[in-house]
Amino acid sequence: MDVHIDLRVLELLSSRLCHDLVGPVGAVNNGLELLEDDMGDMGPEALKLVADSGARAARALQYFRLAFGMAGSRVGGSLDELRDLAGGFFDGNKIALTWPAQGIPDDAPSDLGKLLLNMLLLGAESLPMGGSLTIGISASGGGLGVEVTASGERAGLRDETRPALAAQAEIGELTPRNVQAYFTCRIAERMDGAITVDEGTDGAVKFTASLAS
């Protein structure tokens, strides 16, 4: 399916990426400034700040490269790469990941890895106090089902995310904070599928992508 993406969506995605990267990159700069000031006993602490922040920025770039870029359409049939990538990205965010034992089916659509990484971002944004993300991949009515369940204290969709997930989402309602949800739905559409959300009463939010075979 050919899915059109409006120029405004690209601008908002760029804003989102810059916002998410400015923190760790800025921390690297702060650490370098401390080193330049020759802070004495602060030297080891500044070096650790630079190293930790640089590693965090690198993990974010690797994640976003697959989640938003062309490389995400070429992830192979193993979940190992995605598991390691997501584990590093969410490390320190008070979020635990639970993955299925099986790999991605050989006949799965090429964008499945990209879709899963974006669904994990949606799940993480539903956990303001941290929690767990559980991933499920299964055959579903001759197609493929992908589930990400976000469980934790105060788990729930942000109000601004709901319109972005609607089937007929309006471009004008998108912001840098909800454009990724819109982008995720367009990925599913390109795979001849759709995403549904179940906000249960058990402290969990379930995102399900039902994909054609």
KADA-V365006 format. One record per backbone hydrogen bond with DSSP energy under -0.5 kcal/mol. CO is the residue of the C=O (numbers start at 1). NH is the residue of the N-H. E is the energy in kcal/mol with one decimal. If there is no record, write none. Layout:
BEGIN
co=CO nh=NH e=E
co=CO nh=NH e=E
END
This chain:
BEGIN
co=1 nh=3 e=-0.7
co=2 nh=4 e=-0.6
co=4 nh=6 e=-0.5
co=6 nh=9 e=-0.8
co=6 nh=10 e=-1.4
co=7 nh=11 e=-2.1
co=8 nh=12 e=-2.5
co=9 nh=13 e=-2.6
co=10 nh=14 e=-2.1
co=11 nh=15 e=-2.0
co=12 nh=16 e=-2.4
co=13 nh=17 e=-2.5
co=14 nh=18 e=-2.5
co=15 nh=19 e=-2.3
co=16 nh=20 e=-2.3
co=17 nh=21 e=-1.6
co=18 nh=22 e=-1.8
co=19 nh=23 e=-0.7
co=21 nh=25 e=-2.0
co=22 nh=26 e=-2.3
co=23 nh=27 e=-2.1
co=24 nh=28 e=-1.7
co=25 nh=29 e=-1.9
co=26 nh=30 e=-2.3
co=27 nh=31 e=-2.3
co=28 nh=32 e=-2.2
co=29 nh=33 e=-2.1
co=30 nh=34 e=-2.0
co=31 nh=35 e=-1.9
co=32 nh=36 e=-2.3
co=33 nh=37 e=-1.6
co=34 nh=39 e=-0.8
co=35 nh=38 e=-1.4
co=39 nh=42 e=-1.6
co=40 nh=43 e=-2.1
co=42 nh=46 e=-2.9
co=43 nh=47 e=-2.5
co=44 nh=48 e=-2.1
co=45 nh=49 e=-2.2
co=46 nh=50 e=-2.4
co=47 nh=51 e=-2.6
co=48 nh=52 e=-3.0
co=49 nh=53 e=-2.4
co=50 nh=54 e=-2.5
co=51 nh=55 e=-2.2
co=52 nh=56 e=-2.2
co=53 nh=57 e=-2.4
co=54 nh=58 e=-2.3
co=55 nh=59 e=-2.4
co=56 nh=60 e=-2.1
co=57 nh=61 e=-2.4
co=58 nh=62 e=-2.2
co=59 nh=63 e=-2.3
co=60 nh=64 e=-2.9
co=61 nh=65 e=-2.2
co=62 nh=66 e=-1.3
co=63 nh=67 e=-2.7
co=64 nh=68 e=-2.8
co=64 nh=69 e=-0.7
co=65 nh=69 e=-0.9
co=65 nh=72 e=-0.6
co=69 nh=72 e=-1.1
co=70 nh=73 e=-1.8
co=71 nh=74 e=-1.8
co=72 nh=75 e=-0.7
co=72 nh=114 e=-0.8
co=77 nh=104 e=-1.2
co=79 nh=83 e=-3.1
co=80 nh=84 e=-2.7
co=81 nh=85 e=-2.4
co=82 nh=86 e=-2.8
co=83 nh=87 e=-2.4
co=84 nh=88 e=-2.1
co=85 nh=89 e=-2.1
co=86 nh=90 e=-2.7
co=87 nh=91 e=-0.6
co=90 nh=93 e=-2.4
co=90 nh=95 e=-0.6
co=94 nh=131 e=-2.3
co=96 nh=133 e=-3.0
co=98 nh=135 e=-2.9
co=105 nh=108 e=-1.9
co=109 nh=112 e=-1.7
co=111 nh=115 e=-2.6
co=112 nh=116 e=-2.6
co=113 nh=117 e=-2.2
co=114 nh=118 e=-1.9
co=115 nh=119 e=-2.4
co=116 nh=120 e=-2.1
co=117 nh=121 e=-1.5
co=118 nh=122 e=-1.9
co=119 nh=123 e=-2.4
co=120 nh=124 e=-2.7
co=121 nh=125 e=-2.0
co=122 nh=126 e=-0.7
co=123 nh=126 e=-1.0
co=124 nh=127 e=-1.7
co=126 nh=156 e=-1.9
co=127 nh=130 e=-1.6
co=131 nh=96 e=-2.3
co=132 nh=151 e=-2.6
co=133 nh=98 e=-2.6
co=134 nh=149 e=-2.6
co=136 nh=147 e=-3.1
co=138 nh=145 e=-3.7
co=140 nh=143 e=-1.9
co=143 nh=140 e=-1.7
co=144 nh=211 e=-3.1
co=145 nh=138 e=-2.5
co=146 nh=209 e=-3.0
co=147 nh=136 e=-2.5
co=148 nh=150 e=-0.6
co=148 nh=207 e=-2.8
co=149 nh=134 e=-2.2
co=149 nh=151 e=-0.6
co=150 nh=205 e=-2.5
co=151 nh=132 e=-2.8
co=152 nh=155 e=-1.8
co=153 nh=129 e=-0.7
co=158 nh=161 e=-1.4
co=158 nh=162 e=-1.0
co=159 nh=163 e=-0.6
co=160 nh=164 e=-0.6
co=161 nh=165 e=-1.2
co=162 nh=165 e=-0.8
co=162 nh=166 e=-0.7
co=163 nh=166 e=-0.5
co=166 nh=169 e=-1.3
co=170 nh=173 e=-1.6
co=171 nh=174 e=-1.7
co=175 nh=178 e=-0.8
co=175 nh=179 e=-1.8
co=178 nh=181 e=-0.7
co=178 nh=182 e=-1.4
co=179 nh=183 e=-2.6
co=180 nh=184 e=-2.2
co=181 nh=185 e=-1.8
co=182 nh=186 e=-1.8
co=183 nh=187 e=-1.9
co=184 nh=188 e=-2.0
co=185 nh=189 e=-2.1
co=186 nh=190 e=-2.2
co=187 nh=191 e=-1.1
co=188 nh=191 e=-0.5
co=188 nh=193 e=-2.3
co=189 nh=192 e=-2.1
co=191 nh=212 e=-0.7
co=192 nh=212 e=-0.7
co=194 nh=210 e=-2.2
co=196 nh=208 e=-2.7
co=197 nh=199 e=-0.5
co=198 nh=200 e=-1.1
co=198 nh=206 e=-2.5
co=203 nh=152 e=-1.9
co=204 nh=200 e=-1.1
co=205 nh=150 e=-3.4
co=205 nh=207 e=-0.5
co=206 nh=198 e=-2.5
co=206 nh=208 e=-0.5
co=207 nh=148 e=-2.4
co=208 nh=196 e=-2.8
co=208 nh=210 e=-0.6
co=209 nh=146 e=-2.2
co=209 nh=211 e=-0.6
co=210 nh=194 e=-1.3
co=211 nh=144 e=-2.2
END
